[in-house]
Structures are given as C-alpha cells and as structure tokens.
Amino acid sequence: MSHIFPRHTLIQPPRIAGGDGVYLIDADGKRYLDGSGGAAVSCLGHSDRKVLDAIKAQLDRIAFAHTGFFTSDPAEELADRLIALAPEGLERVYLVSGGSEAVEAALKLARQYFIETGQPQRRHVIARQQSYHGNTLGALATGGNRWRRAPFAPLLMETHHVSPCYAYRGQQPGETADAYGLRLAREFESKLEELGPDTVMAFVAEPVVGATLGAVPAVPGYFKAIREVCDRHGVLLILDEVMCGMGRTGTLFACEQDGVRPDICAIAKGLGAGYQPIGAMLCSGTIYEAIAAGSGFFQHGHTYMGHPTACAAALAVLGRLTDDGIAADVAPRGDRLRAALEDRFGQHPHVGDIRGRGLFLGLELVADRENRTPFDPARKVNARVKRAAFEAGLVCYPMGGTIDGQRGDHVLLAPPFILDEDQTGELVDKLGVAIREATGA
C-alpha cells in the first residue's frame, strides 16, 4: 500500500523509472513521448548532460545555504544572466521555488511598493477571466479559473476580473483585431474607473494564456493598449510568464513579441526545465529603489529561495537555451509542429481552433466546428483525450472549462525544445488516435 497522498485518489499512475530525451520511461519499460513537457516544464527533455553535470558539481560544493545568512555564486550569476536577457527596465531578481511563489511575491511586492511610496489606498488587483496564476491563495485569487477557485472562494482575497483576450470566442463578426484589442483595453479602464483608479495597484496577465485557455496569445496591439492604460493611472503591469516564458513561445520572454515591458514579471517552469524546482520574480529598478530607500526590507520570504543547487541548474539551463542556441530553434520547430497539426486537424470536424506561439500550441475541441459549439461537459472529452493519449504513449495536457469554467475542451501541447521531425510526426499521430477515440472522428 502506498502512503503517498496522490493528486487523485482513484487513479494509480505508473511509476516513473527513467528519461531519454523527449521520452519518459515507466517501470515496465513503456516509453511516453512528453508532448506537454509535463506542464510546459521540461523544455530540454529528460537527460540533458550539461544540466545534470552542473547540478552534480554544485552538490560537491554546497547544496543549500539559507538566504537569511548567505548569498551564493550560482544565485548571483543567475540573477546577472537573467537581467542581461530581460526586457529593459527589469533590474532585480527575487529567486523562489516555483511559479505560484513567484506570483505571490509579485503581488506582495506590488502592495509593499505602494505602501513605501505613500499610496496605501492602492489595494485592488485586476486580472482576467479564464486565467491561471497558481494554486497558493493569493495566486489562486488572482486567477480567473472558476472551477479551481470555487472550493476555496471563502478564503480568497478580493480580486476583480475583466474579459480575456480570446479572439476565437470573443472577437465579434466584422470586428478587426485592433478594434477588439482596444475594446478590451477600454473594458479594463472602465473597471479601473469603477473601482477608483487610485485604489488599483496592479493588472496581472499571461502574455499567452496557458492551462485554462490552451495557448491563447493576445491579438496584436492589445498589450500595448493595456500598458498605456496602466501608465495613465499609475497601475503596475505584472506579467505571468511562468508557463509561456523562457523560450517557450519563441523568444526568451514572451512579452518581447508584444512589444511591452512589465513592471514585474514572474517566471518558473522552463527556468529549471524540471531538473530542479525554481522560479523567479523580476522587478523594475524603480520598484526596487522604493523599497531600498524606504524600509529596506521586503516583508516576504521562503526557506528555499535562492537555493544554490537549483540556481546552478537554472544557470545551466539558460546556457543551453541561449549560448547553445536551443531557444533560437523553438520558432522553426514550432512552425513545423503547427504545420503538422494543421495538416492533420485543420479540417477535422471536432477541432475548432489551432493556436499558440512557438512550441506552445493548443487545439480547441468542439462538437460542431461550423458553429463552434462545445461538447456537453458531461462527456468529459478532455479527460477521454488525456486517457487515450497516455495509453497510446503520449503525454499531453487536455483541460475542460475552456469557455467559462464549465463548457469547452482543449488540448495544450508544450513539448521539449529538442523535438525532432520524426518525433513531431509521432506526436501528431498519437494525438490523432486520442482525439478519434474521444470524439469518434
């Protein structure tokens, strides 16, 4: 009998035994193509020798030292490297152990910034419906994923949500992409005015929405319009790149493709590529200086923040992504995967939309393609796809509630950046088997 408290008590997953590039291997020797990088984590696959060697070398020096007493070479070097690569204006790095921690740190820093600058009335956070920002209480409250929020609603801080930038469902017939983006920016500004602009501290968004919507990028110009509204009212822009950042969409930071820079940015997942748990919150020099010139103390912290071994792993991952050119290959490899998906599913009666950027792609599944009618949630199509894909030897990331937290199904794909042409074909073939078994077509 296992004493593990699993994610689902009625499901007994196979035991993992090894990894080989883009493949995971269970204890019975079955190989699974990791078509989602777990949850958009394993960008380098599961056997990268340079990263493994960096971890082992750091363990020979020092595994852990608490940041209440020490800094470390790996932490300092990682921060230097991240800032050298980050959008202009981001100047400081706060190292944590994952994405939820990074978002929590961002929210707390935003609040403390306004306290330190004499604006304690700024307390409201505005985010978007159908977003996901993590599972700790602050991050969960900020996210707009209704079914995840519902059981814990009485525990969550007050937050406010506006419409997502979800062109497949939200852009009206005859409406241009520019007009759609501006309409959403006006909705955001209206919410600001409703709350009182000087009471709002931050707008939080994923540049490409991951788990909840399935790789949905904003329309061109949307984030520039949002940035302008934030600047006009003194609101901080927090971008959550936990899932879509670190090269996943074709640039190291996803927001580079939208031509905006955040005041605070959260990263994780691909930063450690699964080799060690790590995340980071990056902030502007302006925010940092407000703390430094004020109390001097960010009232926050975690035991494992700045963990030397995790930082050594992340530093090696960054080296692989940038120095070794792996991140530069994401766009062409993503184009190849998208072309293969379009070829196989572009006219599929139950695939309504194929979207995303780089190696961060999603397929929205529908009962009726012409009318974009979703499947009855009772059919649990997303769960059927996941189960059938896994049986076929493919790990992918299907989710339900795409449209409103209840209706809608999608499949998220976020394979390792080393996916080759043959493996692209294997992924699409196995996904085809899973969709056929789940939908009957």
C-alpha positions as CSV (number, residue, x, y, z in Angstrom):
1,M,0.0,0.0,0.0
2,S,1.3,3.4,-0.9
3,H,1.4,6.2,1.7
4,I,1.6,8.9,-1.0
5,F,-1.3,11.4,-1.0
6,P,-1.8,11.5,-4.8
7,R,-3.4,14.1,-7.0
8,H,-6.4,11.8,-7.5
9,T,-7.1,9.0,-5.0
10,L,-8.9,6.9,-7.6
11,I,-6.0,7.0,-10.1
12,Q,-2.9,4.9,-9.6
13,P,-0.3,6.3,-12.1
14,P,2.6,4.2,-13.3
15,R,5.9,4.6,-11.6
16,I,8.5,6.6,-13.5
17,A,11.8,4.9,-14.0
18,G,13.8,7.0,-16.4
19,G,14.0,9.6,-19.1
20,D,15.6,9.7,-22.5
21,G,15.5,13.0,-24.4
22,V,11.8,13.7,-25.2
23,Y,10.7,10.4,-23.7
24,L,9.7,9.3,-20.3
25,I,10.0,5.6,-19.3
26,D,7.9,3.8,-16.7
27,A,8.9,0.9,-14.5
28,D,7.5,-1.6,-17.1
29,G,9.7,-0.1,-19.8
30,K,6.9,1.7,-21.7
31,R,8.1,4.9,-23.4
32,Y,5.9,8.0,-23.5
33,L,6.6,11.0,-25.8
34,D,6.4,14.0,-23.5
35,G,4.2,16.2,-25.7
36,S,3.5,18.8,-22.9
37,G,6.8,18.9,-21.1
38,G,4.8,17.8,-18.0
39,A,3.1,21.1,-17.6
40,A,5.3,23.1,-20.0
41,V,8.3,22.5,-17.8
42,S,10.7,20.1,-19.4
43,C,12.0,22.3,-22.2
44,L,15.3,20.4,-22.5
45,G,13.9,16.9,-22.3
46,H,14.8,14.5,-19.5
47,S,18.5,13.7,-19.9
48,D,20.4,16.8,-20.6
49,R,24.0,16.1,-19.6
50,K,25.2,19.7,-19.2
51,V,22.5,20.4,-16.7
52,L,22.9,17.2,-14.8
53,D,26.7,17.8,-14.6
54,A,26.1,21.3,-13.3
55,I,23.8,20.0,-10.5
56,K,26.3,17.4,-9.5
57,A,29.2,19.8,-9.4
58,Q,27.2,22.2,-7.2
59,L,26.3,19.4,-4.8
60,D,30.0,18.8,-4.4
61,R,30.5,22.4,-3.3
62,I,27.4,23.2,-1.2
63,A,23.8,22.1,-1.7
64,F,22.0,24.7,0.4
65,A,22.5,27.8,2.5
66,H,19.7,29.9,3.9
67,T,19.5,33.4,2.3
68,G,18.9,34.9,5.7
69,F,22.7,34.3,6.2
70,F,24.3,33.9,2.8
71,T,24.2,34.5,-0.9
72,S,25.9,32.2,-3.3
73,D,27.8,32.3,-6.6
74,P,25.0,30.4,-8.6
75,A,22.3,32.8,-7.3
76,E,24.4,35.9,-8.1
77,E,25.4,34.6,-11.6
78,L,21.8,33.5,-12.4
79,A,20.4,36.9,-11.4
80,D,23.1,38.7,-13.5
81,R,22.3,36.5,-16.5
82,L,18.5,36.9,-16.2
83,I,18.8,40.7,-16.1
84,A,21.1,40.8,-19.0
85,L,18.5,38.9,-21.0
86,A,15.3,40.5,-19.6
87,P,13.2,43.3,-21.1
88,E,14.7,46.8,-20.5
89,G,13.8,48.2,-17.1
90,L,13.8,44.9,-15.1
91,E,16.8,45.2,-12.8
92,R,16.3,42.9,-9.8
93,V,15.6,39.2,-9.4
94,Y,13.9,37.5,-6.4
95,L,14.6,33.8,-6.6
96,V,11.9,31.3,-5.3
97,S,11.0,27.7,-5.8
98,G,8.2,27.8,-8.4
99,G,5.5,29.7,-10.3
100,S,3.0,30.1,-7.5
101,E,5.7,31.5,-5.2
102,A,6.8,33.9,-8.0
103,V,3.3,35.3,-8.4
104,E,2.7,35.6,-4.6
105,A,6.0,37.5,-4.4
106,A,4.9,39.8,-7.3
107,L,1.6,40.6,-5.6
108,K,3.2,41.3,-2.2
109,L,5.9,43.4,-3.8
110,A,3.2,45.5,-5.6
111,R,1.4,46.1,-2.4
112,Q,4.5,47.0,-0.4
113,Y,5.7,49.3,-3.2
114,F,2.6,51.4,-2.8
115,I,2.9,51.5,0.9
116,E,6.5,52.6,0.7
117,T,5.6,55.3,-1.8
118,G,2.8,56.7,0.3
119,Q,-0.2,55.2,-1.6
120,P,-1.5,52.7,0.9
121,Q,-5.0,53.0,-0.5
122,R,-3.9,51.0,-3.6
123,R,-5.0,47.5,-2.8
124,H,-7.1,46.2,-5.7
125,V,-5.8,43.7,-8.3
126,I,-7.4,43.3,-11.7
127,A,-6.8,40.2,-13.7
128,R,-8.6,38.3,-16.5
129,Q,-11.3,35.7,-16.5
130,Q,-10.1,32.3,-17.7
131,S,-6.6,32.9,-16.5
132,Y,-4.4,30.8,-14.1
133,H,-1.7,32.2,-11.9
134,G,-1.0,29.5,-9.4
135,N,-2.5,27.5,-6.5
136,T,-1.4,29.4,-3.4
137,L,-4.2,31.5,-2.1
138,G,-3.1,34.9,-3.4
139,A,-2.2,33.5,-6.9
140,L,-5.5,31.5,-6.9
141,A,-7.5,34.6,-6.0
142,T,-5.8,36.5,-8.9
143,G,-6.5,33.8,-11.4
144,G,-9.8,33.6,-13.2
145,N,-10.1,29.8,-13.4
146,R,-13.5,29.3,-11.8
147,W,-13.5,25.6,-11.0
148,R,-10.1,25.8,-9.3
149,R,-11.3,28.8,-7.3
150,A,-14.7,27.6,-6.3
151,P,-14.0,25.3,-3.3
152,F,-11.7,28.0,-1.7
153,A,-13.7,31.1,-2.5
154,P,-14.3,32.0,1.2
155,L,-10.6,32.0,1.7
156,L,-9.6,34.2,-1.2
157,M,-8.7,37.9,-1.2
158,E,-10.9,40.2,-3.1
159,T,-9.9,40.5,-6.8
160,H,-11.5,41.8,-10.0
161,H,-11.6,40.2,-13.4
162,V,-12.2,41.5,-16.9
163,S,-12.6,39.6,-20.2
164,P,-9.7,37.6,-21.6
165,C,-8.2,38.4,-25.0
166,Y,-9.6,35.2,-26.6
167,A,-10.2,36.0,-30.2
168,Y,-11.7,32.6,-31.2
169,R,-14.6,33.3,-28.8
170,G,-14.6,37.0,-28.0
171,Q,-13.8,38.8,-31.3
172,Q,-17.1,39.8,-32.9
173,P,-18.0,39.2,-36.5
174,G,-16.6,42.1,-38.6
175,E,-14.5,43.4,-35.8
176,T,-10.8,43.9,-36.6
177,A,-8.1,42.6,-34.3
178,D,-7.1,46.2,-33.5
179,A,-10.7,47.1,-32.6
180,Y,-11.1,44.0,-30.5
181,G,-7.9,44.8,-28.5
182,L,-8.9,48.4,-28.0
183,R,-12.4,47.3,-26.8
184,L,-10.8,45.1,-24.2
185,A,-8.4,47.8,-23.1
186,R,-11.5,50.1,-22.6
187,E,-13.1,47.4,-20.5
188,F,-10.1,47.4,-18.3
189,E,-10.1,51.1,-18.0
190,S,-13.8,51.1,-17.2
191,K,-13.1,48.6,-14.3
192,L,-10.4,51.0,-13.1
193,E,-12.8,53.9,-13.1
194,E,-15.4,51.8,-11.3
195,L,-13.0,50.9,-8.5
196,G,-11.3,54.3,-8.4
197,P,-8.0,54.4,-10.3
198,D,-6.0,55.4,-7.2
199,T,-7.2,52.3,-5.4
200,V,-5.8,49.8,-8.0
201,M,-2.3,48.5,-7.6
202,A,-1.8,46.0,-10.5
203,F,-3.1,44.4,-13.6
204,V,-2.0,40.7,-13.9
205,A,-2.0,38.8,-17.2
206,E,-0.3,35.9,-19.0
207,P,1.1,37.1,-22.4
208,V,0.0,33.7,-23.8
209,V,-2.7,32.1,-21.6
210,G,-1.7,28.5,-20.8
211,A,-3.6,25.9,-18.8
212,T,-7.0,27.5,-18.6
213,L,-7.4,28.6,-22.3
214,G,-4.9,26.4,-24.1
215,A,-2.1,28.6,-25.6
216,V,-4.1,31.7,-26.4
217,P,-2.0,34.7,-27.5
218,A,-3.3,38.2,-27.4
219,V,-4.2,40.0,-30.6
220,P,-1.6,42.4,-31.9
221,G,-1.6,45.7,-30.0
222,Y,-3.6,44.5,-27.0
223,F,-0.8,44.6,-24.5
224,K,0.4,48.0,-25.8
225,A,-3.0,49.4,-25.1
226,I,-3.1,47.8,-21.7
227,R,0.3,49.2,-20.9
228,E,-0.9,52.7,-21.9
229,V,-3.9,52.4,-19.5
230,C,-1.6,51.2,-16.7
231,D,0.8,54.1,-17.2
232,R,-2.1,56.6,-17.4
233,H,-3.4,55.6,-14.0
234,G,-0.1,54.6,-12.2
235,V,-1.0,50.9,-12.1
236,L,1.7,48.3,-12.2
237,L,1.7,45.7,-15.0
238,I,2.5,42.2,-13.8
239,L,3.1,39.7,-16.5
240,D,2.9,36.0,-15.5
241,E,5.3,34.1,-17.8
242,V,5.5,31.1,-15.6
243,M,4.3,28.8,-18.4
244,C,4.8,30.8,-21.6
245,G,8.3,32.3,-20.8
246,M,11.9,31.1,-21.0
247,G,11.8,30.5,-24.8
248,R,8.5,28.5,-24.9
249,T,6.9,30.9,-27.4
250,G,9.9,31.6,-29.5
251,T,11.6,34.4,-27.5
252,L,13.1,34.1,-24.1
253,F,10.5,36.4,-22.6
254,A,7.1,36.0,-24.2
255,C,6.3,39.7,-23.8
256,E,9.1,40.6,-26.3
257,Q,6.7,39.6,-29.1
258,D,4.0,42.0,-27.8
259,G,6.5,45.0,-27.6
260,V,5.8,45.7,-24.0
261,R,7.8,45.5,-20.8
262,P,6.2,44.7,-17.4
263,D,6.9,46.4,-14.1
264,I,7.1,42.9,-12.5
265,C,7.5,39.5,-14.3
266,A,7.1,36.0,-12.9
267,I,9.0,33.1,-14.4
268,A,9.4,29.4,-13.5
269,K,8.8,26.1,-15.2
270,G,11.3,26.3,-18.2
271,L,13.8,28.2,-16.0
272,G,14.7,25.0,-14.3
273,A,13.5,22.7,-17.1
274,G,12.3,20.3,-14.4
275,Y,15.9,19.5,-13.2
276,Q,15.4,21.5,-10.0
277,P,12.4,23.4,-8.6
278,I,12.9,27.1,-9.2
279,G,11.1,30.3,-10.1
280,A,11.8,34.0,-10.1
281,M,10.1,37.3,-9.7
282,L,11.8,40.1,-11.7
283,C,11.0,43.8,-10.9
284,S,11.9,47.2,-12.2
285,G,14.7,49.3,-10.8
286,T,12.0,51.9,-9.8
287,I,10.2,49.4,-7.6
288,Y,13.4,48.1,-6.0
289,E,14.7,51.5,-5.2
290,A,11.4,52.4,-3.5
291,I,12.0,49.5,-1.1
292,A,15.7,50.2,-0.7
293,A,15.2,53.9,0.0
294,G,12.3,53.2,2.4
295,S,12.1,50.3,4.9
296,G,14.9,48.4,3.1
297,F,13.1,45.2,3.9
298,F,10.8,43.2,1.6
299,Q,8.4,41.6,4.1
300,H,8.3,38.2,2.4
301,G,10.5,35.1,2.0
302,H,10.7,31.3,1.8
303,T,13.1,28.8,3.2
304,Y,14.4,27.5,-0.1
305,M,14.6,30.8,-2.0
306,G,17.9,31.3,-3.8
307,H,18.7,27.6,-3.4
308,P,22.3,27.2,-4.7
309,T,21.7,23.8,-6.4
310,A,18.5,25.0,-8.0
311,C,20.3,28.1,-9.2
312,A,23.2,26.1,-10.6
313,A,20.7,24.1,-12.6
314,A,18.8,27.1,-13.9
315,L,22.1,28.8,-14.9
316,A,23.0,25.7,-16.9
317,V,19.5,25.7,-18.5
318,L,19.9,29.3,-19.5
319,G,23.3,28.5,-21.0
320,R,21.7,25.7,-23.1
321,L,18.8,27.9,-24.2
322,T,21.0,30.9,-25.2
323,D,24.7,30.0,-25.6
324,D,23.9,26.7,-27.3
325,G,21.1,28.2,-29.4
326,I,18.3,25.9,-28.3
327,A,15.8,28.7,-27.7
328,A,16.5,30.1,-31.2
329,D,15.3,26.8,-32.6
330,V,11.9,27.0,-30.9
331,A,10.2,29.1,-33.6
332,P,11.1,26.9,-36.5
333,R,10.4,23.7,-34.6
334,G,7.1,25.3,-33.5
335,D,6.3,26.2,-37.1
336,R,6.9,22.6,-38.1
337,L,4.7,21.2,-35.4
338,R,1.9,23.7,-36.1
339,A,2.1,22.8,-39.8
340,A,1.7,19.1,-39.0
341,L,-1.2,19.9,-36.7
342,E,-2.9,22.0,-39.4
343,D,-2.3,19.3,-41.9
344,R,-3.9,16.6,-39.7
345,F,-6.6,18.5,-37.9
346,G,-7.1,21.7,-39.9
347,Q,-10.4,20.4,-41.3
348,H,-11.2,18.0,-38.5
349,P,-14.9,18.2,-37.6
350,H,-14.1,18.4,-33.9
351,V,-11.1,20.7,-33.9
352,G,-12.4,24.3,-33.9
353,D,-9.1,26.2,-33.5
354,I,-5.4,25.6,-33.6
355,R,-3.4,28.4,-31.9
356,G,-0.4,29.5,-30.0
357,R,3.2,30.6,-30.5
358,G,6.4,28.6,-30.8
359,L,6.2,25.3,-29.0
360,F,3.2,26.4,-27.0
361,L,0.2,25.3,-29.0
362,G,-3.4,24.5,-28.3
363,L,-6.3,22.8,-30.1
364,E,-9.8,23.6,-29.0
365,L,-12.2,20.7,-29.4
366,V,-15.8,21.3,-30.4
367,A,-18.9,19.3,-31.1
368,D,-19.7,21.4,-34.1
369,R,-16.9,23.1,-36.0
370,E,-19.0,25.5,-38.1
371,N,-21.0,26.9,-35.1
372,R,-18.1,26.5,-32.6
373,T,-20.5,24.5,-30.3
374,P,-18.7,23.0,-27.4
375,F,-19.2,19.4,-26.3
376,D,-21.5,18.6,-23.4
377,P,-19.3,18.8,-20.3
378,A,-20.8,15.5,-19.1
379,R,-18.9,13.8,-21.9
380,K,-15.6,14.8,-20.3
381,V,-14.0,14.9,-23.7
382,N,-10.7,16.4,-22.4
383,A,-10.4,13.5,-19.9
384,R,-11.0,11.0,-22.6
385,V,-8.3,12.5,-24.8
386,K,-5.8,12.5,-21.9
387,R,-6.5,8.9,-21.1
388,A,-6.4,7.7,-24.7
389,A,-3.2,9.6,-25.4
390,F,-1.5,8.2,-22.4
391,E,-2.5,4.7,-23.4
392,A,-1.0,5.4,-26.9
393,G,2.2,6.6,-25.3
394,L,1.8,10.3,-25.4
395,V,1.7,12.8,-22.5
396,C,-0.4,15.8,-23.4
397,Y,-2.3,18.4,-21.3
398,P,-6.1,18.4,-22.0
399,M,-8.3,20.6,-19.9
400,G,-12.0,21.4,-19.6
401,G,-14.0,24.6,-18.8
402,T,-12.2,26.5,-21.6
403,I,-15.0,28.9,-22.3
404,D,-16.4,29.8,-18.9
405,G,-15.1,27.3,-16.3
406,Q,-17.7,24.7,-17.2
407,R,-18.0,24.4,-21.0
408,G,-15.3,23.8,-23.5
409,D,-12.4,21.4,-24.1
410,H,-8.8,21.9,-25.3
411,V,-5.5,20.2,-25.6
412,L,-2.3,22.0,-24.7
413,L,1.0,21.0,-26.3
414,A,4.3,22.1,-25.0
415,P,6.9,19.6,-25.9
416,P,10.7,19.8,-25.2
417,F,12.5,22.2,-27.5
418,I,14.6,19.3,-28.8
419,L,11.6,17.7,-30.6
420,D,12.8,16.5,-34.0
421,E,10.9,15.9,-37.2
422,D,10.2,12.2,-36.6
423,Q,9.0,12.9,-33.1
424,T,6.8,15.7,-34.4
425,G,5.1,13.1,-36.6
426,E,4.8,10.6,-33.8
427,L,3.2,13.3,-31.5
428,V,0.6,14.2,-34.2
429,D,-0.1,10.5,-35.0
430,K,-0.7,9.6,-31.3
431,L,-2.8,12.7,-30.7
432,G,-4.9,11.8,-33.7
433,V,-5.5,8.4,-32.1
434,A,-6.6,10.0,-28.9
435,I,-8.9,12.6,-30.5
436,R,-10.5,9.9,-32.6
437,E,-11.2,7.7,-29.5
438,A,-12.5,10.6,-27.5
439,T,-14.7,12.2,-30.2
440,G,-15.5,9.3,-32.6
441,A,-13.9,11.1,-35.5
